[in-house]
Amino acid sequence: MNYEKIVSDIIAPLIVNKDSLLIKSMPGLNENELTIHIIAESDDIARLIGRGGQMADNIREAVNVAGKIENKRVHVKFESYSDNKSSDE
């Protein structure tokens, strides 16, 4: 199952800057675990996490339901690109 595509289909309508979105899957410690990293700009990540983390919980739940089909435990992590802009002007 392509978990990156599942996550992409779920969050695509919520992302403003789609060019900065990066979704990567990494295997876990055993074959039944998988971690999905969602990396985007901070405004988009804030939108995906939602107020009180409710949106993030809903995204995780949807992905976990897909994972249960293959007896996989899927973890979803949200990360934002850090601003490395210099303010020496």
Helices and strands as residue ranges (DSSP letters): H 3-11, G 12-14, G 18-20, E 22-27, E 33-40, H 42-49, G 51-53, H 54-69, E 73-80
